[in-house]
Each structure stands twice: as structure tokens, then as C-alpha cells.
Amino acid sequence: MIMAKSSHRFDSLLKISHELNYTDDLDSVLERILAEARALTDSEAGTIYLRDGDELVFEHTQNDKLFTSNLDNKNNYQSQRIPVTDSSIAGFVVLNSLKGEGQDTVLNFQDVYDLSNTYPFHFDRSFDIKNSYRTKSMLTTSLDNVNGENIGVIQLINKKGKGRQNIQFHKDDETVLSSFADLAAVHIERARITKEMILRMIKMAEMRDPKETGAHVNRVGAYSAELYEHWAMKNHVPKNETKQMKGNYRLASMLHDVGKVGISDTILKKPGPFTKKEREIMQKHTVFGTELFKYSASAMDKLASEISLSHHENWDGSGYPFGTSAIRTHVMENSTNPEMAGENIPLSGRIVKITDVYDALMSIRCYKKAWDEQKVLDEIEKKSGIEYDPLLVTCFFDIYETIKAIRVKYEDGDS
């Protein structure tokens, strides 16, 4: 019976690894890895930390008892860091991994409130106290890449027995998690490379246009992914489709203004207001952006093309490029949908319309101060049904606590 269960678990590992090959977004990869690790070990909760030099960065968390809907996603944008020292369980595991010592890179505790004095660390109960939670059993292991270099830690919490009571993780849970961690590290590294490539493209645009910063595009990408997920939930989109598309939204939305690389510096870097002719040229960045992705078969690239072309359209049919006669002819020649208003505007464009404008109004620019937060929210509400999709405006306000957490995580100057 035990051998059959173990065989099934390792079959599951191979299937999960194969499916992760189709996910490029780092956050989606982390979410899937943690969810599958928990499913394989019957864990109530878990956290993934990624290493940044001498610190561990809290990157993804799940908790079936505390976080029960996507309205709780703000918890995944809490940029907490802990030092890589032996004063914490995760830090201790990393240090042993860095030393190349096989022992103590997997720690299995029945009750973290009752740790042996042989260890130098203690369990920090502050999260439990703040959230009226009880962390009991814990299984922690290092995430090491194919070169044996540590990239982080995966930590599982509160294994559930048949009666759903908290029990200690089994010995074979340690084996399964160690094997899964090896696979997970490969996919995390691949997703990191994808994100770095996109940020490199954006850095090129930033060199041309100082307003297009890494922090701005990270925020717009994260806002858009969360807004899409909440819209999908309200519209009963299947969960598997939602998870896949959420990752695509995060990456594609980051590229919404990459077409600005096709605009001349005399216009792009002009400090004052544009003339009518200059404004018309500037608006062509939407067309240039969609041309960059025109011949790609990738679902993410197709979404990026769609977003680039449509994220300045308005719900009432104004906006650009479709609502602007100066470039309408060129756009219509390359589009099967000449009427760009209401739900004829792609969902992706309607989403980024809100997230891009929100972030622009909330941010300092060379030509303006940041708006007061309440003024920004009032403006979005006032333009609902005029510039913005009314249902998406409702979704935006539903998840506003998550939106605020994203702004804190990706402050200007961060990437």
C-alpha cells in the first residue's frame, strides 16, 4: 500500500513537471509549485522564500485556513525579508545547503513550538499571534538549482491526518518534497530568466522614455493579473484556464508600452505639452507595439500584441488608436474589428486601461506630481462607463487591498 502511494506520488511529480513547462510567469510557477507540494503532502499551508544574496525574500504563501479567496492575495505581496542566518529554520536550511552538507537541508518538526535545544534557532510566533493561527508541524527543505546552488527554501505547514487533525510529516514526505524541490528549482530558474528577458526589453524602453520604469511595469503587470483573476472568478472561468491566463496577463501587461521604442526622442523626451501633430505621432506607439508581436505563435505574445493596440481605447468608443482618425486607417487595415467600444475592446485592453491609468496618476512624473489617492479613486469611479468597463471598475475596488500591497512591493526604484 505504501509502495503504491509512493509510486503514484512520483508519477504526479513527472506530470507536474511537464505541465510547468507551459508556464513562463514566475509568480504562477511559484503558486503552482507550492499548491502541488501541499497536495502531495496533505499540508494546510506553506511558503516559498527565494534567496537574494544574504537574505531570504518571502515570495509566495498559501493557507487554507486563513486565505480562502483571491481577495486575500495581498498576502503574496508582503515584501518580508529575513537574513540568512541560523536564527531561523529557513535560514538554517540555506546555510547548510551553502556549506554543501546533505544533513539538515530537510527539517521535519512535529511541533515548532517545542523545538529541541540542540538547534540554534527558534520559531517566530508573531504571525500566529497576529492572525490567531497555530503553526504546529513543519517540513522545510532547500531549493537548489542544477549546479547545486541554493536559490531558496520551500516550507510546508500543518500536515493533515485522516481526521484533518495536525500530525507530523511522514518520512516519505521528506523524500517526496526533496525530489519535488529539485524539479521546482529548475522551473523557478527558467521563469526567472523569462522575467529578466522581459525586464531587459523594458529597460531598453526606459532608456528611451524615463517614465517607463521597471517598477511601473511590474506594478501594472501585477495589478492586471490580479484584476483578471477576480474578473474570471466573477464570470465563472474554469480555474485551470484562469491560472494559465493570469500568468500570461502578468507578463504581457508589462509590455503594454514597449512600442514607444519606435517614437523619436524629440517627441518622447519633450518636457512640455505636445502639439496636435506630435500627439498623433506619440499615439502610434500602440501600433508599433502590436507589430513587435505580430508573427509570434506564443499565447503570451498574442496577448501582449492585443494589449499594446487596445489599452488606450475608451469604453465609449473614444481613445486611440481606433478612436483617432489620424491613425485609424492603418489600424483598420490590420484589424478584423473596426468598432472598438464597450465589450468589443479586448478584455486585456480594458484591464490595462484601468491599471495603467491608476498607476500613472498615483506616480510622480517629470511633468506632474502624484495625485492624492482618494482623488485617483474618485476619478476612476467617475469615468466608469465612459473610459472604463463598469464591471472591471467594480472588480478593481473589490481587490483594492491587494492593489495597495502591490504598490508597496514595487515602489519606484525597485524592480
N, C-alpha and C positions, 0 to 999 in steps of 0.2 A: 504493500500500500504506500509506504514512504517512498520507495523507488519510483513508483508510478507518478506520484505527486512531483517528485524532483524532475523526472523526465518531462512532464507537462510544463513545469516552470521554465526549463531550458529551451523547450520548443517556443514558449512565449517570448523568451529573450530574443531569439532569432527573428521572430515575426515583428517584434517591436523595433529592432534594429533596422530591418528592411523598411518599415513604414517611416522611420525617422529620416531616411534618405530623401524623402519628398518634402521635408520641412526645412526651409532656409532661415527662418526668423529665430534669433537666439532666444527670445522670451518664450516663444511657442515650444521650442526644443526643451527648455528648462521645465516648462509646465508639464509637457508630456512625460519627460523623464521622471519627474517627481511623482506624478499620478501613477505611472506604471510601477515604479518601485514600491509605492504604498500598496498597490493592488496585489503585487507578488508576495508581500509580507503581512498583509492584513493590518496596515498601520492607520491610525486615526489622523495623524498629522505628519508633517515633515518640512524640512528646509534645505535649500541648496545655497551654499556660500561659494563664491568664486574668489580666487586669490588675486590680489593686486599688490604685488611686492611683499611688504611686511604686514599687510592687513588682509583680513577676510571681509568681503563685501556681501551683505545679505541680499541675495538676488531673487529668490522665489520661495514662497511659503504656501502651504495648504493646511487647512484644519477643518475637518468635517463637523466638528462641534461648534467652532466659533465663526467660521467663514462659510456661509451656506448659499451665497448667491454672488453673481458678478458685481453686485453693489458693494461687496466687500473687497474688491480688487485693489483698493487703495493700500492695502497691507503689502502688496508686492512692489510698491514704490517708496517704501520707507528706507532711505539710504543709510542703513545702520552699518557700522564697521566695527570690527573687533581686531585687536592686534594678534599677530601670530606668535603667541607665547603659550607656555604650558599652564597658564592660569585658567584656560577654558578647555572644554572637551574637544571642540573643533580645532582649536589652536594646537593642542597636544598631538592630535592625529596628524596634522600637517607637518609639525616638527619631526615626527618620527618618519613620515614619508620623505621629507627632505634629507634626512640622515641616511635614507636607503635601508632602514630597518624594517623588515617584514612584520615584526611583532608590534602590537599596539597600533596598527593602522586600521584595525577594526575593533571597536569597543562596543560591548554589549552589556548594558546595565539593567537589572531588574527594577531598581528604584533609584533615580538620580538624586532623591532627597536623602539617600542613605549610602553615600559613597565611601569606599574604603580609604583610610588614611594613607595608604601606600601610593595614592595618586596625588600630584601637586595641585590639581585643580579642584574647584567646587562648582556646583550648579547654581547659576544666577536665577533666582526665583522672581525677579522683578516683573517679567512678562506674565507669569502665572498670577501674581498678586494683582496686577493691573486689570487682568481680564477674567478674574475668578476662575482660573483654569488649574488643572492638576496634571503636570507632566510627571509620568512615572517611568515606564520602561523606555529605553532609548537604544538605538543601534546607529552607530556612526562609522563612516569609512571615508578614506581619501579618494579623490578623483585625480587620477594620474594619466597623462597622455601616453602615446605610443613610445615616446622617448624616456618614459619613467619620471617625467617632471610633474610635480604637483600643480594642479590648476584649481583645486578647491576641495570641498567637502560636501557629502550628502548625509543628512541626519534624519532618521525616522523615529517617530514618537508614538508611544502607546499602542503596542500590538494588541489586537482584539482576539479573545478566545471565543469558543463556540457560544458562550452565553453573553458575548460582547463585553465581558469584563476585561480590564487591563491585565495582561500577562507578560512574562519575559519573552523576548525574541528567541526563537529556537536556534540551534547550532546551524541547521541547514539554511536558515535565513541569512546567516553571516556569509555562507558560501554563495548563495544566490545574489546577494547585494554586492559582494566583491566582484563577481563576474559581470553583473549589470553595470557597475561603476566603470569598468574598463570600456564597455561599449558606449556608455554615456559620454565619457570623456572625448571619444573620437567625434561624436556628433556635436558636442559643445564647441570643440575646436573648429570644426567645419563651419558652424553657424557664426562663430566669431569672425572668421575670415570673410564670410559673405557680408557681414555688417561693416567690417573695416573697409571692404571694397566700395560699398555704397557711401560710407563717410568720406572716402578718398575722392569720389566723384563730387560730393557736396563741397569738399574743401576746395576743389578746383573752381566751383561756382562762387564760393566765398571769397576767393582771391579776386574775382571779378566784381562781386557785389557783397560788400561788408555786412549787409543786412541778412544775408543768407548764412547764418551761423550754424555750427553743429548742434548747439543747444536748442535753437529754434526748430530744426528739422527733427531732432529727437523728440521734442515735445509734441509737434504736430503728428508725428508717426504714432506715438503712444496714445495721444488723445483720440486719434482716428480709429485705432484698433479697438479701444475700449468703447467708443461710440458705436462702432459697427456691431460689436458683440451684444450690446444692450438692445440695439435695433433688431438684431437677428433673434434674440430671445423673445421680444415682443411679437415678432412676426413668425414665430414657431419654425425657424430654420433648423434643420437637423443638427445636432450637436457636433457630429464629425465634420460636417461642412463648415460650421461656424468656426471651429478650431483651426481648420486649414486656412480659411479666408482671413481670419483675424491676423495670422502671421503675414499673409500677403499684404494686408492693409497697412500693417506697421511699416514694412519696408517700402512699399510703393508710395505711400503718402510722404515719406521722407524726400522723395524725388519730385515733389509737386512743382517746384520752380527751377528745375535743372535746365530748362530751355533758355534761361537768362544768359547762358554762355554764348548764345547767338546774337545777343544785343551788344551794340558798340559801347565802349567805355564812355564816350561823350554823353550818352544818354543814361547809361546805367549808373554812372557815378555823379550825375549832375546834382548839385546840392539844393537847387531851387526847384520851383514847380515846373512841370513840363508844358511845352506848347501843345497845341492840338495835334500837330504832326508828330511830335516826339512821343506823345501818349499813345498814338496809334501804332508807332513802331514798337514801343515797350510792350504793348498788348500782344504782339506777335510771339512773345516768349511761350505762350500756350501752344502755338502751332509748332514752334521749333522743338519744344519738349516732347510732343507726341511723335514727331518724326524720328527722334532718337531711338524709340522702341518699336518702330513701325513693323520691322520684319522679324521680330522675336516670336518664338512659339511658347515662351515661358508664360505661365499664368500670372506671375508677379509682374513681368514686364508689360503684359497686356493691360493690367490694372494701372500700372504707372502711366502708360500712354493715355488711358481714359481719364485719369485724374488730372494730368497735365493739361489736357484740352478743355476740361469742363469745370475746373474748380473756381473759376471766376464768373460762372453763369449765375443768374438770379432766378429764384422761384417764379417770379412774374414774367420771365422771358427777356428781361434786360440783362445787363452784364456783358461779358465778352468771352470768346470771340464771336459767338453766334449772334449776339445782340448788337454787334458793331458792324455797320455797313462796309467800313474800310477793309476789313479782312474776312467778311462773311463769305464772299465769293470763293476765296481759296479754301475755306473750311468746308463749304457745302460740296465742293468738288471731291473732297476726300471723306465724306460722311454719308451714311445711309439714313441719317435722321436730321433733316434740316430744321425741325421745330425743337428748340431747346428751351423748354419751360416745364415747371412742375415736375411730375414723375418721369417725363421724357429726359430730363437731365439724369445721367447715370447716378446711381446711389453713391458711388465713390466720390464723384464730384460734389454732390450735395453735402456729404460728410466733411470733406476737406474745406469746403467753403466756410463752414462754421468754425472748424478747429484752427484754420489758418488766420481768419479774421480775429478770432478771440485772442490768439497768441500775439498777433501784430499789435492789437490795441493795448494789451497788457504789458507790452515791451517798450523799452526806450529805443528810439531811433534817432539818427542824426538830425532829422527834420521835425521831431516831436518828442514830447515827454510821454511816459507811460500814463495811460488813463487810470482813473480810480476804478477799483474792482467793481463796485456796485454800478458805476456808470456803464461799464462794459456789459454787465449782465442785463441792465435795463435796455441797452441798445440792441442786444441780440433778441430780447423778448419783443421789443417794439418792431423789429424788422421781420419777425416770424410771419410767414405767409406772403412776404414781399420779396425779401432776399433769400430767406432760409426756409427749408422744409419744416412745416409746423411740428410734425411728428418727431423729427430729429432734434428740434429745439427742446421738446419735452424730454427726450432721452438724454440730452446734454445736461439738463438740470437734474435729472434723476441721478446721474453719476457724478455730480459736481464735486463731491468729496474726493473721488478718485482723480478728477481733473486737477484739483488743488495739490494733491500728493505728487502728481507728475511734475507740476511746475516747480515744486521744491527739489525733486530729484535731479531735474535737468535745468538747474539755474544757469543764467548766462555766464559763460566762462568754462562750463563743464561740457563734456561730450560723452 
